[in-house]
Amino acid sequence: MTDTTLLSTIALAATHSTPEVNFDFAAHRLWLKGEAYPENAAAFFRPLIQAVESWLAELPVDAPPIALHVALSYFNSSSTKLLFEFFECLNSFAKRGTRCELHWYYDEEDDISEEFGQELALDFTSLVVLPRPELNAC
């Protein structure tokens, strides 16, 4: 999964403990949707992060904007750590001058997820973080 020159998309169906993944590299659109509490978060997320890092390394600075859509109704602490690595990967790329948007979808009744989205804007200052109180819109 690390040679993105041969990949135009990564599509993984959701399981009971992992989110649906749809990374459309050609369209510059990345999606994570569902729940994230795999037994081994690194085994699930690291190959995805490596694929995105390889793809970003091939993009020119004047690339079209990148949109990451995240709609996770639940994620555990080990998934949070890997999500932060993923967001930092995009944050570092955005520092080069390419607009990177993080669309953070959450249930409007979930204060914790809402606050998490707000904190992402503070932690990843080069990303354009767009909190959206409509979990199912993603």
C-alpha positions as CSV (number, residue, x, y, z in Angstrom):
1,M,0.0,0.0,0.0
2,T,3.0,2.4,0.1
3,D,3.4,2.9,-3.7
4,T,0.8,5.5,-4.4
5,T,2.0,6.0,-8.0
6,L,0.0,2.8,-8.6
7,L,-2.9,3.7,-6.3
8,S,-5.6,6.2,-7.2
9,T,-7.8,5.2,-4.2
10,I,-7.7,3.2,-1.0
11,A,-11.2,1.9,-0.1
12,L,-11.8,-0.2,3.0
13,A,-15.2,-1.2,4.3
14,A,-16.0,-0.4,7.9
15,T,-15.8,-3.2,10.4
16,H,-17.2,-3.4,14.0
17,S,-14.0,-1.6,15.2
18,T,-12.5,0.2,12.2
19,P,-13.9,3.0,10.2
20,E,-14.7,3.1,6.5
21,V,-11.8,4.5,4.6
22,N,-12.0,6.1,1.2
23,F,-8.9,7.9,0.1
24,D,-9.4,9.3,-3.4
25,F,-5.9,10.6,-4.2
26,A,-6.8,11.8,-7.7
27,A,-9.6,14.0,-6.3
28,H,-7.6,15.1,-3.2
29,R,-10.4,13.8,-1.0
30,L,-9.8,11.6,2.0
31,W,-12.6,10.1,4.2
32,L,-12.7,8.3,7.5
33,K,-16.2,7.4,8.8
34,G,-17.5,5.1,11.5
35,E,-15.9,4.0,14.7
36,A,-12.2,3.5,15.5
37,Y,-11.2,1.2,18.3
38,P,-9.1,-1.5,16.6
39,E,-7.2,-4.0,18.8
40,N,-4.0,-2.7,17.2
41,A,-4.5,0.9,16.1
42,A,-1.0,1.1,14.7
43,A,-1.6,-1.9,12.4
44,F,-4.7,-0.3,11.0
45,F,-3.6,3.4,10.7
46,R,0.1,3.3,10.0
47,P,-0.2,1.8,6.5
48,L,-2.8,4.5,5.7
49,I,-0.5,7.2,7.1
50,Q,2.4,5.9,5.1
51,A,0.4,5.8,1.9
52,V,-0.7,9.5,2.4
53,E,2.9,10.5,3.2
54,S,4.1,8.9,0.0
55,W,1.4,10.6,-2.0
56,L,2.1,14.0,-0.4
57,A,5.8,13.6,-1.2
58,E,4.9,13.4,-4.9
59,L,2.6,16.5,-4.9
60,P,3.9,19.9,-6.0
61,V,3.5,22.8,-3.6
62,D,0.9,24.4,-5.9
63,A,-1.3,21.2,-5.8
64,P,-5.1,21.7,-5.5
65,P,-6.5,21.8,-1.9
66,I,-6.7,18.6,0.0
67,A,-9.9,17.8,2.0
68,L,-9.9,15.3,4.8
69,H,-13.4,14.4,6.1
70,V,-13.5,12.7,9.5
71,A,-16.8,11.5,10.9
72,L,-16.0,9.2,13.9
73,S,-18.8,8.5,16.3
74,Y,-16.3,6.8,18.6
75,F,-12.5,6.5,18.8
76,N,-10.3,5.2,21.6
77,S,-7.1,6.7,23.0
78,S,-4.8,4.6,20.8
79,S,-6.7,5.6,17.7
80,T,-6.5,9.3,18.9
81,K,-2.7,9.0,18.9
82,L,-2.6,7.7,15.4
83,L,-5.2,10.2,14.2
84,F,-2.9,12.9,15.5
85,E,0.0,11.5,13.5
86,F,-2.2,11.5,10.4
87,F,-3.3,15.1,11.1
88,E,0.3,16.2,11.7
89,C,1.3,14.6,8.3
90,L,-1.2,16.9,6.6
91,N,-0.4,19.9,8.8
92,S,3.3,19.6,7.8
93,F,2.3,19.5,4.1
94,A,0.1,22.5,4.6
95,K,3.0,24.5,5.9
96,R,4.5,24.2,2.4
97,G,1.6,26.3,1.1
98,T,-1.0,23.9,0.0
99,R,-4.4,24.4,1.6
100,C,-5.4,21.3,3.6
101,E,-8.9,21.2,5.1
102,L,-10.0,19.0,8.0
103,H,-13.7,18.6,8.0
104,W,-14.5,17.3,11.5
105,Y,-18.1,15.9,11.7
106,Y,-19.6,15.4,15.1
107,D,-23.0,14.7,16.7
108,E,-24.4,18.1,17.9
109,E,-25.2,16.5,21.2
110,D,-21.7,15.3,21.8
111,D,-19.8,18.0,23.6
112,I,-16.6,16.0,23.9
113,S,-16.3,15.4,20.1
114,E,-17.2,19.1,19.4
115,E,-14.5,20.3,21.8
116,F,-12.0,17.8,20.3
117,G,-12.7,19.3,16.9
118,Q,-12.1,22.8,18.3
119,E,-8.8,21.7,19.9
120,L,-7.7,20.3,16.5
121,A,-7.6,23.9,15.2
122,L,-5.3,24.9,18.1
123,D,-3.0,21.9,17.7
124,F,-2.7,21.9,13.9
125,T,-2.5,25.5,13.0
126,S,-1.7,25.1,9.3
127,L,-4.8,23.0,8.7
128,V,-8.1,24.7,8.0
129,V,-10.3,22.9,10.6
130,L,-14.0,23.0,9.8
131,P,-16.1,21.6,12.7
132,R,-19.5,20.4,11.4
133,P,-22.3,19.5,13.9
134,E,-23.8,16.9,11.5
135,L,-22.2,13.5,12.0
136,N,-24.3,11.8,9.3
137,A,-23.6,14.4,6.7
138,C,-20.2,12.8,5.9
